């Protein structure tokens, strides 16, 4: 081992960095201590000093001052507490956009959230003064709207599938077609959900073709199987040489052999969408009539409510789900319960859900309404210097794990700037005072009208003006970029 001489140690620029205490006790640090607390400031200073040591090892001339270090620490602390969740205008054309929170809520659902934000009788029967179940606010509505004997809601659809398998399969084999072993988002896959429920997955058929005889062979090998899990292809498509038993025939087979048929329907349509080009998206009601013992579906997709996983089916089965220990871990909070109940009520006659629920409103819009909105927006931005805009015909998508590949004829405002690239213009729209999400196509920013409400058009026009009308050609610094000590 070679030891450094005292002179070499003195020449090491890292030795000249101030101590943590020197930076934290600097006069200018008092305000940061008051805002973030002494412990947080100390941790941030340690972090920036560690980075400064690494830079000095590569560049001995990059020695920061106490003021530099304190500024970097303050910036890091500010970044950690800054607001990060914002409302956005969805101009992507994807109606159920997972990254944008999926379904926008109806005004009635928003009002219901506000009404119960304080204390509420979430688990209290006001008539008797005794404790009750939070499911009491939802179960009757789910049963009424689906035609099922009973209903239940938990915090998301994957959670509902997990709960159903844990409560009903109870560790016994679960039979699933290989063509339905899908990834349901965020890296979570049906085989993982089955495994986490404590059950063994039994795969049958092939990716593109599964027959009833495949289920028969599986049952012969695994006679203790209790459940067939069917996953509706709401978030994937297999085309070409394909085959699968109908839901009716699969239900008949399951019941003839003493098995339960659980269907993960995904999208959760409660109304017929065939008039809008979505003829093969089944409703929850049709799946139950076809013979499914339990149908599981999402609250924040085609149903148009908050994030939730709903189960509808035979009362004896739903009761087993509600009584399972996992039900407590997966339960809905009061805000989601209130929003879901309010959304379900919008499906009750004489209410027209297509007139009241934003997702259904978006899906039902015709080309004439979209064109009128696009022309209104175009008129509002006329005269902006250096900006070209035109209304074009496009295709949007339902998206969000519900009909992801089903195109929806649309209209968009196509924007291009003489001074900005499409990427820079899109960045400015995303990070301006009013945040706008569009998409880029052929070096133009497209703002789709299907997912823009009439009331959002004035704000969208102002956002376009702020992003492209009065600023120079040098892109702004992205607001997330931290200051550098280099």
C-alpha positions as CSV (number, residue, x, y, z in Angstrom):
1,X,0.0,0.0,0.0
2,X,1.3,3.4,-1.0
3,X,0.8,6.2,1.6
4,X,0.3,9.8,0.4
5,X,2.7,12.4,1.7
6,X,1.3,15.2,3.9
7,X,2.0,17.6,1.0
8,X,0.0,15.5,-1.4
9,X,-2.9,15.4,1.0
10,X,-2.8,19.1,1.4
11,X,-2.9,19.5,-2.3
12,X,-6.0,17.3,-2.7
13,X,-8.8,19.8,-3.5
14,X,-11.4,17.7,-1.7
15,X,-9.7,18.6,1.5
16,X,-10.7,22.2,1.0
17,X,-14.5,21.4,0.9
18,X,-16.2,22.9,3.9
19,X,-17.6,20.6,6.6
20,X,-21.3,19.9,6.8
21,X,-21.6,22.0,9.9
22,X,-20.0,25.0,8.3
23,X,-22.5,25.0,5.4
24,X,-25.5,24.4,7.8
25,X,-24.5,27.1,10.2
26,X,-23.9,29.7,7.5
27,X,-26.0,32.9,8.0
28,X,-27.9,32.3,4.8
29,X,-28.9,28.8,6.0
30,X,-31.3,30.1,8.7
31,X,-34.2,30.5,6.2
32,X,-33.8,27.0,4.9
33,X,-33.7,25.6,8.4
34,X,-37.0,27.4,9.2
35,X,-38.6,26.1,6.0
36,X,-37.4,22.5,5.8
37,X,-36.0,21.7,9.3
38,X,-32.4,21.3,10.4
39,X,-32.3,17.5,9.9
40,X,-33.5,17.8,6.3
41,X,-31.0,20.5,5.5
42,X,-28.1,18.5,7.0
43,X,-29.0,15.5,4.9
44,X,-29.2,17.6,1.8
45,X,-25.9,19.2,2.5
46,X,-24.2,15.8,3.0
47,X,-25.6,14.7,-0.3
48,X,-24.3,17.7,-2.3
49,X,-21.0,17.5,-0.6
50,X,-20.6,13.9,-1.7
51,X,-21.3,14.8,-5.3
52,X,-18.9,17.7,-5.0
53,X,-16.1,15.3,-3.9
54,X,-16.7,13.1,-6.9
55,X,-16.5,16.1,-9.3
56,X,-13.4,17.4,-7.6
57,X,-11.7,14.0,-8.2
58,X,-12.2,14.4,-11.9
59,X,-11.8,18.2,-12.1
60,X,-9.7,19.8,-9.3
61,X,-10.8,23.3,-10.4
62,X,-14.5,22.8,-9.7
63,X,-14.4,23.7,-6.0
64,X,-17.8,25.1,-4.9
65,X,-18.2,27.8,-2.3
66,X,-20.3,27.5,0.8
67,X,-22.9,29.6,-1.0
68,X,-22.9,27.2,-4.0
69,X,-23.3,24.2,-1.7
70,X,-26.1,25.8,0.3
71,X,-27.9,26.8,-2.9
72,X,-27.7,23.3,-4.3
73,X,-29.0,21.8,-1.0
74,X,-31.9,24.2,-1.0
75,X,-32.8,23.4,-4.6
76,X,-32.8,19.7,-3.8
77,X,-35.1,20.2,-0.8
78,X,-37.4,22.4,-2.9
79,X,-37.6,19.8,-5.6
80,X,-38.6,17.2,-3.0
81,X,-41.6,19.2,-1.7
82,X,-42.7,20.9,-4.9
83,X,-46.2,20.1,-6.3
84,X,-46.1,17.3,-8.8
85,X,-49.7,16.3,-9.5
86,X,-51.5,18.8,-11.8
87,X,-54.7,18.9,-13.9
88,X,-54.1,18.5,-17.6
89,X,-56.0,18.9,-20.8
90,X,-56.0,15.6,-22.5
91,X,-55.6,16.2,-26.2
92,X,-54.1,12.8,-27.0
93,X,-57.3,11.3,-28.4
94,X,-57.0,8.4,-26.0
95,X,-60.2,8.5,-24.0
96,X,-59.3,6.2,-21.1
97,X,-55.6,7.2,-20.7
98,X,-53.9,5.3,-18.0
99,X,-51.1,7.8,-17.5
100,X,-53.6,10.6,-17.2
101,X,-55.7,8.9,-14.5
102,X,-58.1,7.0,-16.8
103,X,-61.7,8.1,-16.6
104,X,-62.5,11.8,-15.8
105,X,-65.2,11.9,-13.2
106,X,-68.7,13.2,-13.7
107,X,-69.6,16.5,-11.9
108,X,-71.9,14.4,-9.6
109,X,-69.0,12.2,-8.6
110,X,-66.8,15.2,-7.9
111,X,-69.5,16.7,-5.7
112,X,-69.9,13.4,-3.9
113,X,-66.2,13.4,-3.0
114,X,-66.4,16.9,-1.7
115,X,-69.5,16.1,0.4
116,X,-67.8,13.3,2.3
117,X,-64.3,14.8,2.6
118,X,-65.0,15.5,6.3
119,X,-66.7,13.0,8.6
120,X,-69.2,10.7,6.9
121,X,-71.2,7.6,7.8
122,X,-68.8,5.3,5.9
123,X,-69.4,2.4,8.3
124,X,-72.3,3.7,10.4
125,X,-76.0,2.9,10.1
126,X,-77.6,6.2,11.0
127,X,-81.0,4.6,11.7
128,X,-79.6,2.2,14.3
129,X,-76.5,4.1,15.4
130,X,-74.5,0.9,15.0
131,X,-71.5,0.0,12.9
132,X,-72.2,-1.2,9.3
133,X,-70.2,-2.2,6.3
134,X,-68.9,0.3,3.7
135,X,-70.1,-2.1,1.1
136,X,-73.7,-1.1,2.1
137,X,-73.3,2.1,0.0
138,X,-72.3,0.2,-3.1
139,X,-73.6,-3.4,-3.1
140,X,-77.2,-2.6,-3.9
141,X,-76.2,-0.3,-6.7
142,X,-73.8,-2.8,-8.3
143,X,-76.5,-5.6,-8.1
144,X,-79.2,-3.3,-9.5
145,X,-77.1,-2.1,-12.4
146,X,-75.7,-5.5,-13.4
147,X,-78.7,-7.7,-12.7
148,X,-76.6,-9.8,-10.3
149,X,-77.7,-11.2,-7.0
150,X,-75.0,-9.2,-5.2
151,X,-72.0,-6.9,-5.7
152,X,-68.9,-5.8,-4.0
153,X,-66.2,-3.2,-4.7
154,X,-62.5,-3.1,-3.8
155,X,-59.6,-0.8,-4.7
156,X,-58.8,-2.0,-8.2
157,X,-59.6,-4.8,-10.7
158,X,-56.4,-6.8,-10.2
159,X,-57.2,-6.7,-6.5
160,X,-60.7,-8.0,-7.1
161,X,-59.3,-10.9,-9.2
162,X,-56.8,-11.7,-6.4
163,X,-59.6,-11.6,-3.8
164,X,-61.9,-13.8,-5.9
165,X,-59.3,-16.5,-6.4
166,X,-58.1,-16.4,-2.8
167,X,-61.7,-16.7,-1.5
168,X,-63.1,-19.1,-4.1
169,X,-60.3,-21.3,-5.3
170,X,-58.8,-21.6,-1.8
171,X,-55.4,-22.9,-3.1
172,X,-56.9,-25.4,-5.6
173,X,-55.8,-25.3,-9.2
174,X,-57.1,-22.5,-11.4
175,X,-57.6,-23.3,-15.1
176,X,-56.7,-20.5,-17.6
177,X,-56.4,-20.5,-21.4
178,X,-52.9,-19.7,-22.6
179,X,-54.4,-17.1,-24.9
180,X,-55.6,-15.2,-21.8
181,X,-52.4,-15.1,-19.8
182,X,-52.1,-11.4,-20.2
183,X,-50.1,-8.6,-18.5
184,X,-52.7,-6.3,-17.1
185,X,-50.5,-3.2,-16.7
186,X,-47.6,-2.0,-14.6
187,X,-45.8,-5.4,-15.1
188,X,-48.6,-7.4,-13.3
189,X,-49.6,-10.6,-15.0
190,X,-52.4,-13.0,-14.6
191,X,-50.0,-15.9,-13.6
192,X,-48.6,-13.7,-10.9
193,X,-52.1,-12.8,-9.6
194,X,-53.0,-16.5,-9.5
195,X,-49.8,-17.4,-7.7
196,X,-50.3,-14.6,-5.1
197,X,-53.8,-16.0,-4.4
198,X,-52.2,-19.2,-3.3
199,X,-53.5,-21.2,-6.2
200,X,-51.7,-23.2,-8.8
201,X,-52.1,-22.1,-12.4
202,X,-53.1,-24.7,-15.0
203,X,-52.6,-23.6,-18.5
204,X,-54.7,-25.1,-21.3
205,X,-54.7,-24.7,-25.1
206,X,-52.3,-22.6,-27.1
207,X,-51.9,-18.9,-27.5
208,X,-54.2,-18.6,-30.5
209,X,-56.5,-21.7,-30.1
210,X,-58.2,-23.2,-27.1
211,X,-61.0,-25.8,-27.2
212,X,-63.3,-27.4,-24.6
213,X,-61.4,-30.6,-24.9
214,X,-58.4,-28.8,-23.5
215,X,-60.3,-28.0,-20.4
216,X,-61.5,-31.6,-20.2
217,X,-57.9,-32.8,-20.3
218,X,-56.8,-30.4,-17.6
219,X,-59.7,-31.4,-15.4
220,X,-58.8,-35.1,-15.8
221,X,-55.2,-34.3,-14.7
222,X,-56.3,-31.9,-11.9
223,X,-59.6,-33.2,-10.6
224,X,-59.4,-30.9,-7.5
225,X,-59.6,-27.8,-9.7
226,X,-62.3,-25.4,-8.5
227,X,-62.2,-22.4,-10.8
228,X,-62.0,-21.6,-14.5
229,X,-60.7,-18.0,-15.0
230,X,-61.6,-16.3,-18.2
231,X,-60.0,-13.1,-19.2
232,X,-61.8,-11.0,-21.8
233,X,-59.5,-9.4,-24.4
234,X,-60.2,-5.8,-23.5
235,X,-56.5,-4.9,-23.3
236,X,-55.1,-7.1,-26.0
237,X,-56.0,-8.6,-29.5
238,X,-55.0,-11.9,-31.1
239,X,-56.1,-12.0,-34.7
240,X,-55.8,-14.5,-37.6
241,X,-56.1,-18.3,-37.0
242,X,-57.8,-18.2,-33.6
243,X,-60.5,-20.1,-31.7
244,X,-61.9,-20.1,-28.2
245,X,-65.1,-21.6,-26.6
246,X,-68.0,-19.2,-26.3
247,X,-68.7,-17.9,-22.8
248,X,-72.0,-19.8,-22.8
249,X,-70.4,-23.1,-23.7
250,X,-67.5,-22.6,-21.2
251,X,-70.1,-21.8,-18.5
252,X,-72.1,-25.0,-19.3
253,X,-68.9,-27.0,-19.2
254,X,-67.8,-25.5,-15.9
255,X,-71.2,-26.1,-14.2
256,X,-71.5,-29.6,-15.5
257,X,-68.2,-30.4,-13.8
258,X,-68.9,-28.6,-10.6
259,X,-66.5,-25.7,-11.3
260,X,-67.0,-21.9,-10.9
261,X,-66.5,-19.7,-13.9
262,X,-65.0,-16.3,-13.0
263,X,-64.7,-13.7,-15.8
264,X,-62.2,-10.8,-15.6
265,X,-64.1,-8.5,-18.0
266,X,-61.7,-5.6,-17.6
267,X,-63.4,-2.7,-19.2
268,X,-66.7,-2.9,-17.4
269,X,-69.3,-1.6,-19.8
270,X,-72.8,-1.3,-18.3
271,X,-74.4,0.0,-21.5
272,X,-74.4,-1.2,-25.1
273,X,-71.5,0.4,-27.1
274,X,-72.3,-1.2,-30.4
275,X,-73.9,1.9,-31.8
276,X,-70.5,3.5,-31.6
277,X,-68.6,0.8,-33.4
278,X,-67.8,-1.4,-30.3
279,X,-70.0,-4.3,-31.0
280,X,-67.7,-6.9,-29.5
281,X,-67.3,-5.2,-26.1
282,X,-69.7,-7.2,-23.8
283,X,-71.6,-5.7,-21.0
284,X,-71.4,-7.0,-17.5
285,X,-75.0,-7.9,-17.7
286,X,-74.5,-10.1,-20.8
287,X,-71.6,-11.9,-19.2
288,X,-73.7,-12.8,-16.2
289,X,-76.6,-13.9,-18.4
290,X,-74.2,-16.1,-20.4
291,X,-73.5,-18.0,-17.2
292,X,-70.5,-16.5,-15.5
293,X,-70.7,-17.1,-11.7
294,X,-68.7,-14.0,-10.9
295,X,-67.8,-11.1,-13.2
296,X,-65.0,-8.7,-12.3
297,X,-64.5,-5.3,-13.9
298,X,-63.0,-1.9,-13.5
299,X,-64.6,1.2,-12.1
300,X,-62.4,3.7,-13.9
301,X,-62.6,2.4,-17.5
302,X,-65.8,2.1,-19.5
303,X,-67.9,2.5,-16.4
304,X,-66.5,6.0,-16.1
305,X,-65.9,6.2,-12.3
306,X,-63.0,6.2,-9.9
307,X,-60.3,3.5,-9.6
308,X,-62.1,0.4,-8.3
309,X,-62.5,-3.3,-8.9
310,X,-66.1,-4.5,-8.9
311,X,-67.4,-8.0,-8.5
312,X,-70.9,-9.0,-9.4
313,X,-72.5,-12.4,-9.3
314,X,-74.2,-15.0,-7.0
315,X,-74.7,-13.8,-3.4
316,X,-73.1,-16.8,-1.8
317,X,-69.9,-16.1,-3.7
318,X,-69.9,-12.4,-3.1
319,X,-70.4,-13.1,0.6
320,X,-67.3,-15.2,0.6
321,X,-65.3,-12.4,-1.0
322,X,-66.5,-9.9,1.5
323,X,-65.7,-12.2,4.5
324,X,-62.2,-13.0,3.3
325,X,-59.3,-11.2,5.2
326,X,-57.9,-9.8,1.9
327,X,-61.1,-7.8,1.6
328,X,-60.0,-5.4,4.3
329,X,-56.6,-4.9,2.8
330,X,-58.2,-4.1,-0.6
331,X,-61.1,-2.0,0.6
332,X,-62.1,1.3,-1.0
333,X,-61.6,4.6,0.9
334,X,-64.6,6.9,1.5
335,X,-63.8,9.3,-1.4
336,X,-63.7,6.5,-4.0
337,X,-66.8,4.9,-2.5
338,X,-68.7,8.1,-2.7
339,X,-67.5,8.8,-6.3
340,X,-68.4,5.2,-7.4
341,X,-71.8,5.3,-5.9
342,X,-72.6,8.7,-7.5
343,X,-71.4,7.3,-10.9
344,X,-73.5,4.2,-10.6
345,X,-76.6,6.3,-9.9
346,X,-76.1,8.1,-13.2
347,X,-76.9,4.8,-14.9
348,X,-80.3,4.7,-13.2
349,X,-83.3,5.8,-15.3
350,X,-84.3,8.4,-16.2
351,X,-80.7,9.5,-16.3
352,X,-78.9,9.1,-19.6
353,X,-75.4,7.9,-18.9
354,X,-74.2,9.0,-22.3
355,X,-75.2,12.6,-21.4
356,X,-73.8,12.5,-17.9
357,X,-70.6,10.4,-17.8
358,X,-67.6,12.0,-19.5
359,X,-66.1,8.7,-20.8
360,X,-69.3,7.8,-22.5
361,X,-69.8,11.3,-23.8
362,X,-66.4,11.2,-25.4
363,X,-66.9,7.8,-27.0
364,X,-70.4,8.8,-28.4
365,X,-69.3,12.1,-30.1
366,X,-69.8,12.2,-33.8
367,X,-67.5,13.8,-36.4
368,X,-69.7,16.9,-36.7
369,X,-69.3,17.8,-33.0
370,X,-65.5,17.2,-33.1
371,X,-65.1,19.3,-36.2
372,X,-67.1,22.2,-34.7
373,X,-64.8,22.1,-31.6
374,X,-61.7,22.0,-33.7
375,X,-62.9,25.0,-35.8
376,X,-63.7,26.9,-32.7
377,X,-60.2,26.3,-31.4
378,X,-58.7,27.2,-34.8
379,X,-60.6,30.5,-34.8
380,X,-59.3,31.4,-31.3
381,X,-55.6,31.1,-32.3
382,X,-55.7,32.7,-35.6
383,X,-53.1,35.5,-35.9
384,X,-50.4,33.9,-33.7
385,X,-47.1,34.8,-35.3
386,X,-45.0,31.9,-36.6
387,X,-47.6,29.2,-36.0
388,X,-49.4,27.1,-38.6
389,X,-52.6,25.3,-37.8
390,X,-55.1,23.3,-39.6
391,X,-58.0,20.9,-38.8
392,X,-57.3,17.3,-40.0
393,X,-59.1,14.0,-39.8
394,X,-57.5,11.5,-37.4
395,X,-58.1,8.3,-35.4
396,X,-58.2,8.2,-31.6
397,X,-58.5,5.2,-29.3
398,X,-60.6,4.2,-26.3
399,X,-57.4,3.0,-24.7
400,X,-56.6,2.3,-21.1
401,X,-57.0,-1.4,-21.1
402,X,-60.4,-1.1,-22.8
403,X,-60.5,-1.5,-26.6
404,X,-56.9,-0.2,-26.9
405,X,-56.6,-0.9,-30.6
406,X,-60.2,0.2,-31.6
407,X,-59.8,3.3,-33.7
408,X,-62.3,6.1,-33.2
409,X,-62.7,8.6,-36.1
410,X,-61.7,12.0,-34.9
411,X,-60.6,15.6,-35.6
412,X,-57.4,17.2,-34.5
413,X,-55.8,20.6,-34.7
414,X,-52.4,20.1,-36.3
415,X,-49.8,22.7,-35.1
416,X,-46.4,23.5,-36.4
417,X,-44.0,26.4,-35.6
418,X,-41.5,28.2,-37.7
419,X,-39.2,28.6,-34.7
420,X,-39.8,25.4,-32.7
421,X,-39.6,21.7,-33.4
422,X,-42.6,19.6,-32.7
423,X,-40.8,18.2,-29.6
424,X,-40.1,21.7,-28.2
425,X,-43.7,22.8,-28.9
426,X,-45.1,19.7,-27.2
427,X,-42.7,20.2,-24.2
428,X,-43.9,23.8,-23.8
429,X,-47.5,22.7,-23.9
430,X,-46.9,20.0,-21.3
431,X,-45.1,22.3,-18.9
432,X,-46.9,25.6,-19.3
433,X,-49.3,27.2,-16.8
434,X,-52.1,25.1,-18.3
435,X,-50.6,21.7,-19.0
436,X,-51.7,20.2,-22.3
437,X,-50.9,16.7,-23.6
438,X,-51.1,16.1,-27.3
439,X,-49.2,13.8,-29.6
440,X,-46.6,14.3,-32.4
441,X,-47.0,13.1,-35.9
442,X,-45.0,14.0,-39.0
443,X,-43.2,16.8,-37.1
444,X,-46.5,18.4,-36.0
445,X,-48.3,18.5,-32.7
446,X,-51.8,17.1,-33.0
447,X,-54.4,18.2,-30.4
448,X,-57.3,15.7,-30.6
449,X,-60.7,17.0,-30.0
450,X,-62.4,13.8,-28.8
451,X,-60.8,14.1,-25.4
452,X,-61.1,17.9,-25.1
453,X,-64.3,19.3,-23.6
454,X,-66.1,22.4,-24.9
455,X,-65.4,24.2,-21.7
456,X,-61.6,23.5,-22.1
457,X,-61.3,25.2,-25.5
458,X,-60.6,28.7,-24.2
459,X,-57.9,27.5,-21.8
460,X,-56.4,25.3,-24.6
461,X,-56.3,28.3,-26.9
462,X,-54.5,30.4,-24.2
463,X,-52.0,27.5,-23.6
464,X,-51.2,27.4,-27.3
465,X,-50.6,31.1,-27.4
466,X,-48.4,31.0,-24.3
467,X,-46.3,28.1,-25.8
468,X,-45.9,29.3,-29.3
469,X,-47.2,32.8,-29.8
470,X,-44.9,35.2,-27.9
471,X,-41.7,33.3,-27.0
472,X,-38.4,32.9,-28.8
473,X,-37.0,29.9,-30.5
474,X,-34.7,28.8,-27.6
475,X,-36.5,26.0,-25.7
476,X,-37.2,26.7,-22.0
477,X,-35.4,24.7,-19.4
478,X,-37.5,21.8,-18.2
479,X,-38.8,22.7,-14.8
480,X,-37.6,19.4,-13.3
481,X,-34.0,20.0,-14.2
482,X,-32.1,20.7,-11.0
483,X,-29.4,23.4,-10.9
484,X,-25.9,22.2,-11.4
485,X,-22.8,22.9,-9.4
486,X,-20.6,22.3,-12.4
